[in-house]
Amino acid sequence: MQTYLTKLTEYYAEAGYGSIPREVTEKARRVLADFLSEVAVGYREGGFGKIWNEYVLELGGKEESTILCVGRKVPAMNAAASMGIMGHAIELDDGHRWGTSHPAVAVIPAVLAVAEREESSFKDILAAIVIGYDVMLRSARAINPSHLKRGFHSTGTCGSLGAAAGCARLLGLDPEQTAYAVSMGGLQSAGLQEMLHDHPGIKTLQPGKAAMAGVLSADLVARGAKSPRTLYEGIHGWLKAMCDGEYSEEALLGDLGNRWEIMYTYTKLYPTCRHCHAAIDLAREAREELRCSLEDVEAIRIKTYSLGNAEVGQIRHPRSFEEAMFSMPFSVALALERGNVTLQDYAEEVFSDSRLQEVAGKVSIEIDPAMDAKYPEERGAWMEVLLKDGRRFEKAIPVAKGEPENPVDDGDYIEKLKGMTAPHYAPEFFDGLWGIAVKREADSVSYGDIINHFRRSIR
């Protein structure tokens, strides 16, 4: 039977480290370092992660895979969920604007949990990450923006397919078995955007469950389970359910082996929803050009696209870090006041700072039809900052820093990750992690090296 799914899995089941271009595996090493750093900080700062970790430790079970930072072994699917939840807790994980999703927190925890149990090589881990990203992001690219407009959270809904593909690769499943695993992941697709509007901290559960579903799917198929190969285009299939048939076949199947989706991911520099980032970039530039204080601000106008406004334009006066991550007005005020937006800038007292709250109240957000027409090829912002003395800043940018057209380099990665981990860990933690994940020869690295590094560094 030849279906969309089997066309994909016939390719991915045979792909390995040696068949993937070097620049692609090098990108995988950097997204791995990025993800691991976010897990380390999310362990310290993520509220829901603490609840989840306590829960799975109480459940116990077969000791298969380590929950990084916690340092305890639990069943692989539970470890995957824990690491996905912690990695997403601080909103600094990577993303993909065409698929409006965050691949690392769904794919990488599943891959790492299975890799530890199976004693997979580091090269196999990198290949599984690349393949998992590709399946997840091709699926997400194919159905968005229709999928997001319907209220779905692509990280959860598409992440389970990618996580299953990565785990299938580590288990050495053949093309048909890989199709069954991805299909079973698709049957478990779940995630709604409603969490953005009330208690957004629960958002982290959705990538955690996607990672868990990936492990579960591959493990069950390895034991003989089967699932519909007609997952995508079936009469009651994923494409009908997720986007009511508004999908791109080219996005799903086109240019296999040449268009590696991991190369189209972005790196986040600020701990907010990505829809805030172009506006934050502009606010930082306005501050530098105008040399102004918050008291100088008369008004701020922002133009953006509909989906951005829906996700980050609704909360003006956040009461917590979780709400602040989804508030464009407050993020812009913070960037104007401090010249940056970092985790350390979200100290508890900032939410009661009357100056920040007043400026956030001066932000008006408009939906621009031209930006809507260009989304997701462009995901930028236009900003006007008007001061009381009549001086004015006005500028538009098509994408934020960190997108493939405006990429970060290793210096940017290191600055971000060092700054992020510094309040919680000694400098040796990040330096050692970067050395293992990125700098050492891949043949000389094992996932055990990473586990041991976490154990030595985190108490």
N, C-alpha and C positions, 0 to 999 in steps of 0.2 A: 504494500500500500504506500503510495507516494502522496504525502501531504506537506503543507508548509512546515510542520514540525519535523518530519523525517528528512526533508531537504536540509534543514539546519543541523540536525544531529548526525547525519551522514558525514558532514564536514567536521563538526567539533569532536566527535568520538575518535577521530584519527589525528587531530591536531595535538601537538606536543611542544615542549619548550624549544626544540630544535627547528620547528617549522614556523615559529613566531618571530617576526623581525626583532632585532636587538633593541631598537628604540622603544618598542612596545613593552618588552619585559623590563627595560629600564624604568619606564613610566610606572609599571606595576610595583617595582621596588619602592618608588617614592610614595605612591598612594598607600602602600603597606605601612611605611614609616609614619605617614600622616595619620592613618587610622589608629595605629598602636598608641601614638601620642594622645589622641583624643580619648581612647579607652582609659589611659592612665589618669587624665584629668577628669573625665566623666565619672570615674570611680570616686573621686573626691567630692565632686560637685553635683552629681545627678541624684535628685531626690527619689525618683521612681526606681532607679537602679538598685538602691539600697533595699527597697521593699522586695523587688524581684529576687535579688541575691539571697536574702534571708529566707524567702519562700523555697527556692530550689535547694538550698542547703538543708532545710528541714525535711524536704522530700527525700533527700539522699538518693540512693540508687547505685547502679554500677559505676565504678570509678574509671571513666574512659578519657575524659578531656579536662584540661585545666581551665578554670575561669581566671584569666589573667587579672592581676591585682589582688584578687581574693586568695589565689594560691591553692585552691581546693579542687579536686577532681569530682566530676559529676557525669551523668550520661551526656554523650556528645551533643545531642540536640538541646539540652538545657544549658550547656556551656555556650553554645552558639548564640542562643537567645540572650544570655547575660551580656556577652561581649557586644552584641548588636545594640542592646539598650544603652549600655555605658558609652559606646562610641558615638551615639546620636544625641547624648544628653546636653552637649554644649553648643550644638548647631555650628560646628566648625568642620564637619566632614564634607568630602567632595560631592560634586553634583554634576548633572548633565541637563543643559537647558532645553534641548529638543525633547527629552523624555521627562522633564520636570521631576527628576528623582535623584536619590542619593544612593549610589551603588555600593560604596565601601561597606556601609553598616548592615547591608543585607547579605552581600556575597562573602566578604572576607571572614567574618566570624564563623560562618558555616564551613568554609574551606579550612580554616585553622583547626577547628574542633575535630573534623574528620582526619586531617593530616596528622595530628598528634596521635590519634588512636591507631591509624594505619601505618605510622612511622614513614610518611611520605617524605621525599627529598625536597629541598628548598626549590629546586628547579620545577618540580611537579607542582608545588604550591603556587609558584608564579604563573605557570601555564593555566592552572585551575582558576586563578583570579581573573586572568585575561578572558578566558572562555565564559566564566560566570558573568563578567561585565558585559560581554558581547550579547549573550542571550537576553539578559535583563534589559539592556539599553536599546537593543534593536526592537524588542517587544514594546518598550515604553515609547520609543520614537514613532513606532507605527500607529499608535492609538491616540497620541496627544496632538493638539490640546483638547480634543473632544472629551477624552477620559477625565481630565482634570475639571473641565467645565461641568461634568456630571456629578462632581463631588468626591471623586476617588483620590486616594493618596497613593501616587504611583510607586513610591518607595516600598510600600507594603504589597501592593497588588502585583507589581512586576518583579519585585525582589525575590519572591519565592521561586520563580522560574530560573532566574540567574543562579541563585544559591543551589538549586537542585542540579543545574548543569555543572557547576564547579565541583560539587561533591561526586557526581557521576564520573567525572574525569579522574578524580583521585581513586575511585573504586575500580577503575578500569572497565567500566560498563561498555558494552558494544553499542553500535548505532541504534538498534531497536530498543535496547534497555535504556539508553540515554533518553530516547524519545519518551518512554514510559515515565522516567523520573521527572523530566521537565513537565510533562503533562500532569503528573500528580502534584507537582508544585503549583501548576496553574489552577488546578481544582481547589487549591487552598488560598488562592489570591484573596487578600483582605486588606482593607484600609480606607478610612473616610477622612475627609478634610475637616469635618465638623469640630475636631479637637482644637483647631486654631481659634475658635470663638469662645471656648470655655474650658479652662484647665488644660492648656496646650502641653503641659509637661507629660501627659500621657501619650503624646505622639511617638515617644521612643519605643513603646510596646510594639508598634507596627513593623519596623525593621527587625526587631528581635524575633517576632513571630515568623517573619519571612525567612530569616536565617534558620530557625528551628524547622520550618516546613521543608527547606531544602535538604537538611540532614535526614529528616524522617523519610522523605520521598526516595532519595537514593538508597537508603538502607532497606526500605521495604522492597524496592525493585531488585536489589541484590539478593533478596530472599525469595524472589519469584513472583512478586506482585506485578500487575499490568494496569495500564491506564489508557484512555482514548488517544490514539495517534491523531485523531481529528480535532484535537484541542482547539486550535486556532479558528479554523473555518467551518467547524461543524454546525449543524442546524441549531443546536443549543450551545454553541461554543463560546470561547473566550472573547473573540472579536465582536460577536453580537452582544454579549453581556457587558463588555467593558466600554464600548464606544458606539454601539448600535450600528455597526458596519462602516463607520467613518474611519477607515484606516488606510495606510499606505503599504502596499505589498513590496514596493521598492525599499522602503525603510526597514522592513522586516528581513528581506532576503537578499537585497542588492549588494553586489561587490564583496561577497564573502571572501575572507582572507586578505583583503586589501583595505577595507574600511574597518579598522579595529576601533570599536567605540570608546575604549579606554583613553584613546588619544583625543577624544572630543569632550572629556570631562573638564570641569573647572575646579580650581582650588579656592577655598574660602579663606579670606583674611580677617573677617569680622564674625563674631559669634551671634549672628542674626540670620533670619531667613534670607535666602539669596536675593529675593525681590527687593530688599533694602539696599543692596550693595552699591548699585550705580549711584543712588542718591547720597550714600555715605561718601563715596569717592568725590562727588561734586561738593558736598559740604566741607570736606577737608580742603579742597582746592579753594573754595570761597573764603575760608578762614585765613588761608595763607595769603591770598590776594588782597583781601580787605583789611586784614590785621584788626579784626573787630572783636568785641566781647558780646556776651549774650544781651547785655543791657542796650547795646547799639541796634539790635534787630527790631525793625518795624514790621516786616512780614516776610514769609517764605512761601513761594509757590512752587509746586512740583507737578509735572506732567508725567504720567506713566501709562501702562497698559492695564486693561481691565483685570486680568488675573492677579497682577501685582497689587492693585488696589484692594481686591477682595481678600488677599491673604495678609497684607501688612499695613493697609490703610485704615483699618477699623479700630485698632486700639491706640488711643491718643495719650492716655495717662496710665501707663502700666503700674501694677502694684507689686510685681515680682520679676525675677530674672526671666522666668518662662514666658510671661506676657511681653516683657521688653524685647525679646528675640523676634517678636512679630509686630513690632510697632515702628513703622517708618518715621512718624513725627518725632518720637522720642530719640531714635537712633541718630537722626539728623541734628537734633539739639545737642546731643552728647558729642557728636563729631565737631560741631562748631565750637563747643566749649573746651574740649580737650585735645582736639587735633587728631584723634584716632578713636576707635571703638574696640576695646579689648575686654577680655574676661575680667581683668582687674578693675576696669572702669565701672563694672556693675556691682559695686559694693552696695550693701543694703541701704545706706543713707541716700543714694542717688534718687531713689524712687520718691523720697519726700523733699527733694531739692526744689524749692518754689521757683527758682530761676529756670531750671531745666523744664519744669512743667509749664511755666508761662510761655517759653519759646515753642515748646511742642504744640501749645494751643494756637500759636500764630502760623502754623503750617497748614496750608490748604493743598489738597491733592485733587488733580483733575485727570480724568480719563481722556487720553489722546487717541482719536480714531486712527491716525497715521501710525502710531506705535502699535495699536492693536493689529493693524494690517501686516506689520513687519514681524510680529511675534510668531515663533520663537527665534527666527533668524537674528533678530535683534532683541535685546532684553535690557534696554538702557533707561535713561531718565533725562528730563529737562528740568533745570532748576533756576529760579530767580530768587536772589536774596536782596531785599531792599532794607537799607539802613535808615535810621532816623535823620541822619544828616544828608540824605539824598543820594549817597553813593550806592552803587548797585553792581551785583554780580549776576551774569546770565550765561549759561552754557548747557549744551546737551552732549551726551555720550551714548554710543550705540550699545556698548557692553561694559561690564565692570572689569576691574583688574582680576586676573586669574583665569579668564576664559581662553580658549585655544587661540583666539586672534590677539589676545593681550596677555600672554602667559607669564607665569612666575618662573623664576630660575631657582637653582639650589640655594642661593643666598636668601631669596624670599622665603623658601620653605624653612630654612634653618632659623631665620629671624622669627617667623611665626611660631614655630614649634618650641624653640627655646623660651620665648616670651610666655608662651602658654603653660609650659611645664614648670618654669622657674619658681612660682610661688609654692609649689607642692613638693618638688624633688630637687636633689642636688644636681649641679650641672653635669655630673658624670652619667646621670640617667639618660638624658637625651643624647649626649655625645656617644655613649656606648650603643644606644639603640640605632642611631643613624649609621654608625660604623657597621653594625651587623646587617641591618636591613638593606642598606644602600651601597656601602663602599667596599665591603669585602667581596672577594671572588665568590660567585654563586656556588661553585663546587665546594667551598670551604664552610658553608653556612648550613645549619639545620634549624628547624623550628625549636628544637630543644635549647639552642643557644638563646633564643628570644625568651622562652619560658624561664630559664635560669637567670637571665638578666633582670626580668621583672621580679623574680623571687628575691634576688640580692638587693634590689633597689627599693622595694615597696614592702613596708611593714604595716 
